[in-house]
Amino acid sequence: MASISGMPATATIPVSKPRPWRPSPPRLGGGGGNGGLVVECSSRPKKKATAHHMKTRPKKTQPWDIRRKGPTIYPPLPPLPPDWTLVTEDQPLPQPPPDAGGLSPAPSAS
């Protein structure tokens, strides 16, 4: 174990001379490190397009409009009954059966 008494009573610590203060040069981009150019001398800076649209878009102020959700999703419709048919331009009209509902054609005058 070393003894403390072996050190001199007056120790000299090297100290560098103080440098005179110099102002640092101005940095572009706010010093964030990204190197982007930011112009801060405009008295009335313009907003970029998206920021402008977000600021000036219509705001919902009515409570009923704020709580409103999207469009209502309804369940799908049931299939058509068998006596209904879907007709397209490619298919001809279907002919009814000869005895449709017990109706007979009007008697002819002969």
Biopython code that builds the backbone (N, CA, C, O; Angstrom):
import numpy as np
from Bio.PDB.StructureBuilder import StructureBuilder

atoms = [
    (1, "MET", "N", (0.846, -1.166, 0.000)),
    (1, "MET", "CA", (0.000, 0.000, 0.000)),
    (1, "MET", "C", (0.892, 1.230, 0.000)),
    (1, "MET", "O", (1.830, 1.328, 0.792)),
    (2, "ALA", "N", (0.597, 2.164, -0.888)),
    (2, "ALA", "CA", (1.430, 3.366, -0.998)),
    (2, "ALA", "C", (0.994, 4.381, 0.036)),
    (2, "ALA", "O", (-0.185, 4.475, 0.377)),
    (3, "SER", "N", (1.941, 5.125, 0.521)),
    (3, "SER", "CA", (1.594, 6.146, 1.503)),
    (3, "SER", "C", (1.365, 7.473, 0.808)),
    (3, "SER", "O", (1.941, 7.752, -0.243)),
    (4, "ILE", "N", (0.523, 8.274, 1.406)),
    (4, "ILE", "CA", (0.173, 9.573, 0.844)),
    (4, "ILE", "C", (1.292, 10.577, 1.135)),
    (4, "ILE", "O", (1.420, 11.582, 0.436)),
    (5, "SER", "N", (2.062, 10.321, 2.116)),
    (5, "SER", "CA", (3.085, 11.287, 2.502)),
    (5, "SER", "C", (4.184, 11.396, 1.460)),
    (5, "SER", "O", (4.990, 12.324, 1.539)),
    (6, "GLY", "N", (4.258, 10.510, 0.501)),
    (6, "GLY", "CA", (5.283, 10.556, -0.518)),
    (6, "GLY", "C", (5.032, 11.612, -1.571)),
    (6, "GLY", "O", (5.923, 11.883, -2.375)),
    (7, "MET", "N", (3.842, 12.230, -1.604)),
    (7, "MET", "CA", (3.533, 13.258, -2.599)),
    (7, "MET", "C", (3.983, 14.610, -2.080)),
    (7, "MET", "O", (3.886, 14.873, -0.881)),
    (8, "PRO", "N", (4.466, 15.460, -2.945)),
    (8, "PRO", "CA", (4.858, 16.796, -2.474)),
    (8, "PRO", "C", (3.632, 17.589, -2.029)),
    (8, "PRO", "O", (2.523, 17.330, -2.495)),
    (9, "ALA", "N", (3.824, 18.533, -1.149)),
    (9, "ALA", "CA", (2.730, 19.323, -0.599)),
    (9, "ALA", "C", (2.163, 20.278, -1.628)),
    (9, "ALA", "O", (0.968, 20.576, -1.593)),
    (10, "THR", "N", (2.973, 20.760, -2.528)),
    (10, "THR", "CA", (2.484, 21.674, -3.557)),
    (10, "THR", "C", (2.562, 20.967, -4.900)),
    (10, "THR", "O", (3.650, 20.679, -5.398)),
    (11, "ALA", "N", (1.426, 20.695, -5.472)),
    (11, "ALA", "CA", (1.390, 20.045, -6.782)),
    (11, "ALA", "C", (1.046, 21.081, -7.827)),
    (11, "ALA", "O", (0.232, 21.970, -7.574)),
    (12, "THR", "N", (1.649, 20.983, -8.990)),
    (12, "THR", "CA", (1.390, 21.917, -10.067)),
    (12, "THR", "C", (0.468, 21.240, -11.088)),
    (12, "THR", "O", (0.766, 20.158, -11.595)),
    (13, "ILE", "N", (-0.646, 21.895, -11.373)),
    (13, "ILE", "CA", (-1.603, 21.377, -12.344)),
    (13, "ILE", "C", (-1.504, 22.240, -13.589)),
    (13, "ILE", "O", (-1.673, 23.456, -13.499)),
    (14, "PRO", "N", (-1.234, 21.649, -14.754)),
    (14, "PRO", "CA", (-1.128, 22.471, -15.963)),
    (14, "PRO", "C", (-2.500, 23.023, -16.374)),
    (14, "PRO", "O", (-3.474, 22.275, -16.454)),
    (15, "VAL", "N", (-2.569, 24.317, -16.629)),
    (15, "VAL", "CA", (-3.803, 24.982, -17.038)),
    (15, "VAL", "C", (-3.518, 25.714, -18.341)),
    (15, "VAL", "O", (-2.515, 26.417, -18.460)),
    (16, "SER", "N", (-4.433, 25.538, -19.348)),
    (16, "SER", "CA", (-4.231, 26.234, -20.619)),
    (16, "SER", "C", (-4.678, 27.680, -20.482)),
    (16, "SER", "O", (-5.481, 28.028, -19.616)),
    (17, "LYS", "N", (-4.132, 28.512, -21.362)),
    (17, "LYS", "CA", (-4.488, 29.933, -21.331)),
    (17, "LYS", "C", (-5.909, 30.100, -21.856)),
    (17, "LYS", "O", (-6.283, 29.415, -22.807)),
    (18, "PRO", "N", (-6.707, 30.980, -21.275)),
    (18, "PRO", "CA", (-8.056, 31.206, -21.803)),
    (18, "PRO", "C", (-7.976, 31.883, -23.170)),
    (18, "PRO", "O", (-7.190, 32.804, -23.390)),
    (19, "ARG", "N", (-8.823, 31.392, -24.082)),
    (19, "ARG", "CA", (-8.860, 31.968, -25.418)),
    (19, "ARG", "C", (-9.840, 33.136, -25.429)),
    (19, "ARG", "O", (-10.825, 33.116, -24.691)),
    (20, "PRO", "N", (-9.591, 34.143, -26.243)),
    (20, "PRO", "CA", (-10.561, 35.239, -26.333)),
    (20, "PRO", "C", (-11.840, 34.740, -27.005)),
    (20, "PRO", "O", (-11.797, 33.853, -27.858)),
    (21, "TRP", "N", (-12.979, 35.319, -26.612)),
    (21, "TRP", "CA", (-14.280, 34.884, -27.133)),
    (21, "TRP", "C", (-14.439, 35.374, -28.557)),
    (21, "TRP", "O", (-14.221, 36.549, -28.854)),
    (22, "ARG", "N", (-14.828, 34.444, -29.447)),
    (22, "ARG", "CA", (-15.113, 34.777, -30.834)),
    (22, "ARG", "C", (-16.525, 34.327, -31.152)),
    (22, "ARG", "O", (-16.884, 33.197, -30.822)),
    (23, "PRO", "N", (-17.346, 35.164, -31.781)),
    (23, "PRO", "CA", (-18.698, 34.710, -32.148)),
    (23, "PRO", "C", (-18.613, 33.641, -33.228)),
    (23, "PRO", "O", (-17.782, 33.713, -34.133)),
    (24, "SER", "N", (-19.491, 32.645, -33.113)),
    (24, "SER", "CA", (-19.501, 31.579, -34.105)),
    (24, "SER", "C", (-20.236, 32.063, -35.352)),
    (24, "SER", "O", (-21.127, 32.907, -35.253)),
    (25, "PRO", "N", (-19.874, 31.539, -36.523)),
    (25, "PRO", "CA", (-20.554, 31.970, -37.752)),
    (25, "PRO", "C", (-21.997, 31.485, -37.745)),
    (25, "PRO", "O", (-22.293, 30.453, -37.142)),
    (26, "PRO", "N", (-22.903, 32.210, -38.405)),
    (26, "PRO", "CA", (-24.307, 31.771, -38.434)),
    (26, "PRO", "C", (-24.440, 30.451, -39.165)),
    (26, "PRO", "O", (-23.725, 30.197, -40.134)),
    (27, "ARG", "N", (-25.352, 29.612, -38.707)),
    (27, "ARG", "CA", (-25.583, 28.300, -39.304)),
    (27, "ARG", "C", (-26.929, 28.305, -40.000)),
    (27, "ARG", "O", (-27.903, 28.849, -39.480)),
    (28, "LEU", "N", (-26.982, 27.705, -41.164)),
    (28, "LEU", "CA", (-28.234, 27.590, -41.908)),
    (28, "LEU", "C", (-28.978, 26.348, -41.454)),
    (28, "LEU", "O", (-28.360, 25.334, -41.131)),
    (29, "GLY", "N", (-30.288, 26.422, -41.426)),
    (29, "GLY", "CA", (-31.094, 25.257, -41.084)),
    (29, "GLY", "C", (-31.341, 25.109, -39.597)),
    (29, "GLY", "O", (-31.861, 24.077, -39.173)),
    (30, "GLY", "N", (-30.997, 26.080, -38.801)),
    (30, "GLY", "CA", (-31.305, 26.020, -37.376)),
    (30, "GLY", "C", (-30.366, 25.128, -36.585)),
    (30, "GLY", "O", (-30.598, 24.924, -35.393)),
    (31, "GLY", "N", (-29.317, 24.589, -37.189)),
    (31, "GLY", "CA", (-28.365, 23.772, -36.442)),
    (31, "GLY", "C", (-28.872, 22.382, -36.131)),
    (31, "GLY", "O", (-28.315, 21.719, -35.255)),
    (32, "GLY", "N", (-29.899, 21.913, -36.806)),
    (32, "GLY", "CA", (-30.437, 20.585, -36.540)),
    (32, "GLY", "C", (-29.607, 19.468, -37.138)),
    (32, "GLY", "O", (-29.844, 18.297, -36.841)),
    (33, "GLY", "N", (-28.645, 19.804, -37.969)),
    (33, "GLY", "CA", (-27.795, 18.788, -38.549)),
    (33, "GLY", "C", (-28.306, 18.235, -39.863)),
    (33, "GLY", "O", (-27.614, 17.442, -40.502)),
    (34, "ASN", "N", (-29.499, 18.630, -40.286)),
    (34, "ASN", "CA", (-30.020, 18.095, -41.539)),
    (34, "ASN", "C", (-29.567, 18.913, -42.733)),
    (34, "ASN", "O", (-29.742, 18.470, -43.868)),
    (35, "GLY", "N", (-28.990, 20.094, -42.523)),
    (35, "GLY", "CA", (-28.462, 20.890, -43.619)),
    (35, "GLY", "C", (-29.519, 21.571, -44.457)),
    (35, "GLY", "O", (-29.194, 22.093, -45.523)),
    (36, "GLY", "N", (-30.787, 21.592, -44.020)),
    (36, "GLY", "CA", (-31.836, 22.231, -44.798)),
    (36, "GLY", "C", (-31.741, 23.736, -44.702)),
    (36, "GLY", "O", (-31.332, 24.269, -43.671)),
    (37, "LEU", "N", (-32.107, 24.414, -45.745)),
    (37, "LEU", "CA", (-32.057, 25.854, -45.779)),
    (37, "LEU", "C", (-33.395, 26.397, -45.290)),
    (37, "LEU", "O", (-34.442, 26.084, -45.855)),
    (38, "VAL", "N", (-33.355, 27.206, -44.246)),
    (38, "VAL", "CA", (-34.560, 27.786, -43.690)),
    (38, "VAL", "C", (-34.445, 29.294, -43.807)),
    (38, "VAL", "O", (-33.497, 29.883, -43.287)),
    (39, "VAL", "N", (-35.384, 29.921, -44.475)),
    (39, "VAL", "CA", (-35.377, 31.365, -44.613)),
    (39, "VAL", "C", (-36.243, 31.930, -43.505)),
    (39, "VAL", "O", (-37.438, 31.644, -43.434)),
    (40, "GLU", "N", (-35.646, 32.727, -42.649)),
    (40, "GLU", "CA", (-36.381, 33.275, -41.513)),
    (40, "GLU", "C", (-36.508, 34.778, -41.586)),
    (40, "GLU", "O", (-36.896, 35.405, -40.601)),
    (41, "CYS", "N", (-36.190, 35.385, -42.738)),
    (41, "CYS", "CA", (-36.220, 36.836, -42.816)),
    (41, "CYS", "C", (-37.519, 37.353, -43.423)),
    (41, "CYS", "O", (-37.680, 38.565, -43.573)),
    (42, "SER", "N", (-38.453, 36.467, -43.777)),
    (42, "SER", "CA", (-39.699, 36.910, -44.370)),
    (42, "SER", "C", (-40.620, 37.449, -43.282)),
    (42, "SER", "O", (-40.758, 36.846, -42.218)),
    (43, "SER", "N", (-41.243, 38.580, -43.555)),
    (43, "SER", "CA", (-42.139, 39.144, -42.550)),
    (43, "SER", "C", (-43.502, 38.452, -42.566)),
    (43, "SER", "O", (-44.179, 38.396, -41.540)),
    (44, "ARG", "N", (-43.902, 37.932, -43.709)),
    (44, "ARG", "CA", (-45.162, 37.193, -43.810)),
    (44, "ARG", "C", (-44.921, 35.880, -44.539)),
    (44, "ARG", "O", (-45.200, 35.781, -45.734)),
    (45, "PRO", "N", (-44.406, 34.865, -43.840)),
    (45, "PRO", "CA", (-44.110, 33.606, -44.529)),
    (45, "PRO", "C", (-45.385, 32.898, -44.959)),
    (45, "PRO", "O", (-46.397, 32.946, -44.261)),
    (46, "LYS", "N", (-45.331, 32.249, -46.097)),
    (46, "LYS", "CA", (-46.469, 31.501, -46.625)),
    (46, "LYS", "C", (-46.425, 30.071, -46.109)),
    (46, "LYS", "O", (-45.357, 29.511, -45.862)),
    (47, "LYS", "N", (-47.619, 29.490, -45.953)),
    (47, "LYS", "CA", (-47.690, 28.076, -45.594)),
    (47, "LYS", "C", (-47.516, 27.245, -46.852)),
    (47, "LYS", "O", (-47.890, 27.666, -47.946)),
    (48, "LYS", "N", (-46.946, 26.063, -46.684)),
    (48, "LYS", "CA", (-46.873, 25.155, -47.825)),
    (48, "LYS", "C", (-48.265, 24.595, -48.071)),
    (48, "LYS", "O", (-49.162, 24.782, -47.248)),
    (49, "ALA", "N", (-48.452, 23.920, -49.178)),
    (49, "ALA", "CA", (-49.790, 23.535, -49.629)),
    (49, "ALA", "C", (-50.537, 22.672, -48.618)),
    (49, "ALA", "O", (-51.679, 22.983, -48.281)),
    (50, "THR", "N", (-49.921, 21.592, -48.123)),
    (50, "THR", "CA", (-50.634, 20.695, -47.215)),
    (50, "THR", "C", (-50.929, 21.386, -45.894)),
    (50, "THR", "O", (-52.015, 21.221, -45.337)),
    (51, "ALA", "N", (-49.977, 22.154, -45.388)),
    (51, "ALA", "CA", (-50.208, 22.866, -44.132)),
    (51, "ALA", "C", (-51.345, 23.872, -44.293)),
    (51, "ALA", "O", (-52.155, 24.044, -43.382)),
    (52, "HIS", "N", (-51.408, 24.535, -45.445)),
    (52, "HIS", "CA", (-52.481, 25.493, -45.687)),
    (52, "HIS", "C", (-53.834, 24.794, -45.743)),
    (52, "HIS", "O", (-54.809, 25.278, -45.167)),
    (53, "HIS", "N", (-53.900, 23.649, -46.439)),
    (53, "HIS", "CA", (-55.182, 22.942, -46.543)),
    (53, "HIS", "C", (-55.627, 22.412, -45.188)),
    (53, "HIS", "O", (-56.821, 22.412, -44.890)),
    (54, "MET", "N", (-54.688, 21.960, -44.365)),
    (54, "MET", "CA", (-55.058, 21.461, -43.046)),
    (54, "MET", "C", (-55.551, 22.598, -42.149)),
    (54, "MET", "O", (-56.450, 22.394, -41.332)),
    (55, "LYS", "N", (-54.977, 23.784, -42.292)),
    (55, "LYS", "CA", (-55.384, 24.899, -41.437)),
    (55, "LYS", "C", (-56.718, 25.500, -41.874)),
    (55, "LYS", "O", (-57.500, 25.946, -41.034)),
    (56, "THR", "N", (-56.982, 25.515, -43.184)),
    (56, "THR", "CA", (-58.173, 26.209, -43.674)),
    (56, "THR", "C", (-59.307, 25.270, -44.044)),
    (56, "THR", "O", (-60.292, 25.715, -44.634)),
    (57, "ARG", "N", (-59.205, 23.988, -43.720)),
    (57, "ARG", "CA", (-60.281, 23.062, -44.068)),
    (57, "ARG", "C", (-61.507, 23.327, -43.192)),
    (57, "ARG", "O", (-61.366, 23.885, -42.104)),
    (58, "PRO", "N", (-62.697, 22.945, -43.637)),
    (58, "PRO", "CA", (-63.882, 23.160, -42.814)),
    (58, "PRO", "C", (-63.833, 22.314, -41.545)),
    (58, "PRO", "O", (-63.524, 21.124, -41.600)),
    (59, "LYS", "N", (-64.129, 22.914, -40.432)),
    (59, "LYS", "CA", (-64.098, 22.212, -39.150)),
    (59, "LYS", "C", (-65.519, 21.831, -38.742)),
    (59, "LYS", "O", (-66.465, 22.581, -38.982)),
    (60, "LYS", "N", (-65.657, 20.672, -38.130)),
    (60, "LYS", "CA", (-66.959, 20.258, -37.603)),
    (60, "LYS", "C", (-67.146, 20.938, -36.247)),
    (60, "LYS", "O", (-66.336, 20.754, -35.338)),
    (61, "THR", "N", (-68.211, 21.722, -36.114)),
    (61, "THR", "CA", (-68.454, 22.429, -34.859)),
    (61, "THR", "C", (-69.706, 21.936, -34.146)),
    (61, "THR", "O", (-69.810, 22.082, -32.928)),
    (62, "GLN", "N", (-70.651, 21.359, -34.868)),
    (62, "GLN", "CA", (-71.884, 20.901, -34.242)),
    (62, "GLN", "C", (-71.666, 19.534, -33.583)),
    (62, "GLN", "O", (-71.031, 18.668, -34.185)),
    (63, "PRO", "N", (-72.172, 19.317, -32.371)),
    (63, "PRO", "CA", (-71.975, 18.025, -31.705)),
    (63, "PRO", "C", (-72.530, 16.856, -32.501)),
    (63, "PRO", "O", (-71.925, 15.784, -32.515)),
    (64, "TRP", "N", (-73.673, 17.035, -33.169)),
    (64, "TRP", "CA", (-74.245, 15.920, -33.923)),
    (64, "TRP", "C", (-73.352, 15.565, -35.106)),
    (64, "TRP", "O", (-73.310, 14.410, -35.530)),
    (65, "ASP", "N", (-72.632, 16.562, -35.646)),
    (65, "ASP", "CA", (-71.761, 16.310, -36.785)),
    (65, "ASP", "C", (-70.435, 15.693, -36.336)),
    (65, "ASP", "O", (-69.858, 14.881, -37.060)),
    (66, "ILE", "N", (-69.949, 16.066, -35.155)),
    (66, "ILE", "CA", (-68.697, 15.515, -34.632)),
    (66, "ILE", "C", (-68.874, 14.035, -34.312)),
    (66, "ILE", "O", (-67.978, 13.230, -34.566)),
    (67, "ARG", "N", (-70.042, 13.675, -33.749)),
    (67, "ARG", "CA", (-70.285, 12.276, -33.360)),
    (67, "ARG", "C", (-70.691, 11.390, -34.528)),
    (67, "ARG", "O", (-70.798, 10.174, -34.375)),
    (68, "ARG", "N", (-70.920, 11.995, -35.704)),
    (68, "ARG", "CA", (-71.422, 11.239, -36.847)),
    (68, "ARG", "C", (-70.372, 10.252, -37.338)),
    (68, "ARG", "O", (-69.191, 10.588, -37.437)),
    (69, "LYS", "N", (-70.797, 9.061, -37.637)),
    (69, "LYS", "CA", (-69.897, 8.023, -38.139)),
    (69, "LYS", "C", (-70.020, 7.931, -39.657)),
    (69, "LYS", "O", (-70.703, 8.744, -40.280)),
    (70, "GLY", "N", (-69.370, 6.957, -40.237)),
    (70, "GLY", "CA", (-69.370, 6.768, -41.684)),
    (70, "GLY", "C", (-70.695, 6.236, -42.191)),
    (70, "GLY", "O", (-71.675, 6.207, -41.446)),
    (71, "PRO", "N", (-70.744, 5.815, -43.444)),
    (71, "PRO", "CA", (-72.002, 5.329, -44.011)),
    (71, "PRO", "C", (-72.450, 4.030, -43.353)),
    (71, "PRO", "O", (-71.627, 3.226, -42.917)),
    (72, "THR", "N", (-73.760, 3.838, -43.288)),
    (72, "THR", "CA", (-74.327, 2.635, -42.678)),
    (72, "THR", "C", (-74.137, 1.451, -43.612)),
    (72, "THR", "O", (-74.373, 1.555, -44.816)),
    (73, "ILE", "N", (-73.711, 0.331, -43.055)),
    (73, "ILE", "CA", (-73.528, -0.897, -43.834)),
    (73, "ILE", "C", (-74.736, -1.786, -43.554)),
    (73, "ILE", "O", (-74.937, -2.234, -42.425)),
    (74, "TYR", "N", (-75.529, -2.035, -44.576)),
    (74, "TYR", "CA", (-76.726, -2.857, -44.430)),
    (74, "TYR", "C", (-76.404, -4.302, -44.795)),
    (74, "TYR", "O", (-75.497, -4.545, -45.592)),
    (75, "PRO", "N", (-77.137, -5.275, -44.222)),
    (75, "PRO", "CA", (-76.907, -6.673, -44.607)),
    (75, "PRO", "C", (-77.352, -6.881, -46.056)),
    (75, "PRO", "O", (-78.188, -6.132, -46.561)),
    (76, "PRO", "N", (-76.797, -7.893, -46.725)),
    (76, "PRO", "CA", (-77.189, -8.111, -48.128)),
    (76, "PRO", "C", (-78.656, -8.507, -48.246)),
    (76, "PRO", "O", (-79.232, -9.091, -47.328)),
    (77, "LEU", "N", (-79.246, -8.182, -49.385)),
    (77, "LEU", "CA", (-80.656, -8.503, -49.622)),
    (77, "LEU", "C", (-80.833, -10.011, -49.809)),
    (77, "LEU", "O", (-79.930, -10.686, -50.302)),
    (78, "PRO", "N", (-81.994, -10.539, -49.417)),
    (78, "PRO", "CA", (-82.227, -11.976, -49.624)),
    (78, "PRO", "C", (-82.361, -12.265, -51.125)),
    (78, "PRO", "O", (-82.580, -11.345, -51.913)),
    (79, "PRO", "N", (-82.230, -13.532, -51.523)),
    (79, "PRO", "CA", (-82.363, -13.845, -52.952)),
    (79, "PRO", "C", (-83.791, -13.595, -53.436)),
    (79, "PRO", "O", (-84.745, -13.597, -52.658)),
    (80, "LEU", "N", (-83.903, -13.380, -54.740)),
    (80, "LEU", "CA", (-85.225, -13.117, -55.321)),
    (80, "LEU", "C", (-86.104, -14.367, -55.234)),
    (80, "LEU", "O", (-85.591, -15.485, -55.289)),
    (81, "PRO", "N", (-87.423, -14.188, -55.101)),
    (81, "PRO", "CA", (-88.320, -15.351, -55.116)),
    (81, "PRO", "C", (-88.243, -16.072, -56.467)),
    (81, "PRO", "O", (-87.823, -15.479, -57.461)),
    (82, "PRO", "N", (-88.649, -17.351, -56.508)),
    (82, "PRO", "CA", (-88.520, -18.096, -57.771)),
    (82, "PRO", "C", (-89.394, -17.570, -58.906)),
    (82, "PRO", "O", (-89.054, -17.773, -60.072)),
    (83, "ASP", "N", (-90.517, -16.895, -58.605)),
    (83, "ASP", "CA", (-91.358, -16.413, -59.696)),
    (83, "ASP", "C", (-90.827, -15.102, -60.282)),
    (83, "ASP", "O", (-91.397, -14.594, -61.248)),
    (84, "TRP", "N", (-89.775, -14.555, -59.734)),
    (84, "TRP", "CA", (-89.138, -13.371, -60.287)),
    (84, "TRP", "C", (-87.897, -13.828, -61.039)),
    (84, "TRP", "O", (-87.188, -14.725, -60.583)),
    (85, "THR", "N", (-87.634, -13.222, -62.174)),
    (85, "THR", "CA", (-86.426, -13.558, -62.923)),
    (85, "THR", "C", (-85.701, -12.272, -63.280)),
    (85, "THR", "O", (-86.313, -11.231, -63.517)),
    (86, "LEU", "N", (-84.408, -12.373, -63.312)),
    (86, "LEU", "CA", (-83.580, -11.239, -63.672)),
    (86, "LEU", "C", (-83.309, -11.314, -65.166)),
    (86, "LEU", "O", (-82.781, -12.315, -65.651)),
    (87, "VAL", "N", (-83.667, -10.265, -65.901)),
    (87, "VAL", "CA", (-83.550, -10.261, -67.349)),
    (87, "VAL", "C", (-82.428, -9.309, -67.735)),
    (87, "VAL", "O", (-82.366, -8.179, -67.251)),
    (88, "THR", "N", (-81.551, -9.770, -68.601)),
    (88, "THR", "CA", (-80.508, -8.912, -69.159)),
    (88, "THR", "C", (-80.767, -8.750, -70.645)),
    (88, "THR", "O", (-81.664, -9.391, -71.192)),
    (89, "GLU", "N", (-79.997, -7.905, -71.301)),
    (89, "GLU", "CA", (-80.204, -7.672, -72.729)),
    (89, "GLU", "C", (-79.808, -8.890, -73.552)),
    (89, "GLU", "O", (-80.302, -9.056, -74.667)),
    (90, "ASP", "N", (-78.929, -9.748, -73.035)),
    (90, "ASP", "CA", (-78.469, -10.920, -73.782)),
    (90, "ASP", "C", (-79.519, -12.034, -73.799)),
    (90, "ASP", "O", (-79.537, -12.842, -74.727)),
    (91, "GLN", "N", (-80.375, -12.091, -72.810)),
    (91, "GLN", "CA", (-81.355, -13.177, -72.702)),
    (91, "GLN", "C", (-82.725, -12.688, -73.177)),
    (91, "GLN", "O", (-83.112, -11.561, -72.865)),
    (92, "PRO", "N", (-83.455, -13.501, -73.914)),
    (92, "PRO", "CA", (-84.822, -13.108, -74.298)),
    (92, "PRO", "C", (-85.752, -13.211, -73.092)),
    (92, "PRO", "O", (-85.424, -13.856, -72.096)),
    (93, "LEU", "N", (-86.902, -12.575, -73.193)),
    (93, "LEU", "CA", (-87.881, -12.650, -72.111)),
    (93, "LEU", "C", (-88.392, -14.088, -71.982)),
    (93, "LEU", "O", (-88.705, -14.717, -72.993)),
    (94, "PRO", "N", (-88.479, -14.610, -70.780)),
    (94, "PRO", "CA", (-89.008, -15.974, -70.629)),
    (94, "PRO", "C", (-90.515, -15.984, -70.884)),
    (94, "PRO", "O", (-91.219, -15.044, -70.516)),
    (95, "GLN", "N", (-90.996, -17.039, -71.506)),
    (95, "GLN", "CA", (-92.424, -17.186, -71.791)),
    (95, "GLN", "C", (-93.116, -17.813, -70.579)),
    (95, "GLN", "O", (-92.594, -18.768, -70.004)),
    (96, "PRO", "N", (-94.268, -17.297, -70.185)),
    (96, "PRO", "CA", (-94.976, -17.893, -69.043)),
    (96, "PRO", "C", (-95.499, -19.277, -69.416)),
    (96, "PRO", "O", (-95.700, -19.555, -70.599)),
    (97, "PRO", "N", (-95.720, -20.139, -68.446)),
    (97, "PRO", "CA", (-96.285, -21.466, -68.745)),
    (97, "PRO", "C", (-97.689, -21.315, -69.327)),
    (97, "PRO", "O", (-98.320, -20.277, -69.121)),
    (98, "PRO", "N", (-98.214, -22.347, -70.069)),
    (98, "PRO", "CA", (-99.518, -22.221, -70.727)),
    (98, "PRO", "C", (-100.657, -21.972, -69.748)),
    (98, "PRO", "O", (-101.582, -21.234, -70.088)),
    (99, "ASP", "N", (-100.638, -22.541, -68.569)),
    (99, "ASP", "CA", (-101.727, -22.333, -67.601)),
    (99, "ASP", "C", (-101.164, -21.521, -66.439)),
    (99, "ASP", "O", (-100.892, -22.067, -65.370)),
    (100, "ALA", "N", (-100.993, -20.234, -66.645)),
    (100, "ALA", "CA", (-100.383, -19.379, -65.634)),
    (100, "ALA", "C", (-101.442, -18.861, -64.686)),
    (100, "ALA", "O", (-102.149, -17.905, -65.008)),
    (101, "GLY", "N", (-101.560, -19.461, -63.553)),
    (101, "GLY", "CA", (-102.455, -18.962, -62.516)),
    (101, "GLY", "C", (-103.918, -19.175, -62.807)),
    (101, "GLY", "O", (-104.748, -18.492, -62.207)),
    (102, "GLY", "N", (-104.283, -20.070, -63.680)),
    (102, "GLY", "CA", (-105.686, -20.353, -63.938)),
    (102, "GLY", "C", (-106.355, -19.327, -64.824)),
    (102, "GLY", "O", (-107.575, -19.362, -64.988)),
    (103, "LEU", "N", (-105.609, -18.432, -65.388)),
    (103, "LEU", "CA", (-106.196, -17.432, -66.268)),
    (103, "LEU", "C", (-106.249, -17.986, -67.681)),
    (103, "LEU", "O", (-105.272, -18.558, -68.165)),
    (104, "SER", "N", (-107.343, -17.825, -68.316)),
    (104, "SER", "CA", (-107.449, -18.283, -69.709)),
    (104, "SER", "C", (-107.582, -17.052, -70.599)),
    (104, "SER", "O", (-108.072, -16.012, -70.158)),
    (105, "PRO", "N", (-107.158, -17.167, -71.821)),
    (105, "PRO", "CA", (-107.279, -16.001, -72.707)),
    (105, "PRO", "C", (-108.765, -15.686, -72.948)),
    (105, "PRO", "O", (-109.645, -16.530, -72.786)),
    (106, "ALA", "N", (-108.986, -14.460, -73.334)),
    (106, "ALA", "CA", (-110.359, -14.030, -73.584)),
    (106, "ALA", "C", (-110.955, -14.807, -74.752)),
    (106, "ALA", "O", (-110.253, -15.060, -75.730)),
    (107, "PRO", "N", (-112.256, -15.204, -74.680)),
    (107, "PRO", "CA", (-112.839, -15.961, -75.780)),
    (107, "PRO", "C", (-112.874, -15.123, -77.046)),
    (107, "PRO", "O", (-113.171, -13.929, -77.026)),
    (108, "SER", "N", (-112.572, -15.764, -78.101)),
    (108, "SER", "CA", (-112.562, -15.060, -79.379)),
    (108, "SER", "C", (-113.971, -15.116, -79.990)),
    (108, "SER", "O", (-114.711, -16.075, -79.774)),
    (109, "ALA", "N", (-114.324, -14.093, -80.742)),
    (109, "ALA", "CA", (-115.656, -14.042, -81.391)),
    (109, "ALA", "C", (-115.544, -14.685, -82.757)),
    (109, "ALA", "O", (-115.072, -14.052, -83.701)),
    (110, "SER", "N", (-115.967, -15.922, -82.876)),
    (110, "SER", "CA", (-115.939, -16.559, -84.174)),
    (110, "SER", "C", (-117.260, -17.155, -84.525)),
    (110, "SER", "O", (-117.408, -17.737, -85.599)),
]
sb = StructureBuilder()
sb.init_structure("model")
sb.init_model(0)
sb.init_chain("A")
sb.init_seg("    ")
for serial, (resi, resn, name, xyz) in enumerate(atoms, 1):
    if name == "N":
        sb.init_residue(resn, " ", resi, " ")
    sb.init_atom(name, np.array(xyz, "f"), 0.0, 1.0, " ", f" {name:<3s}", serial, name[0])
structure = sb.get_structure()
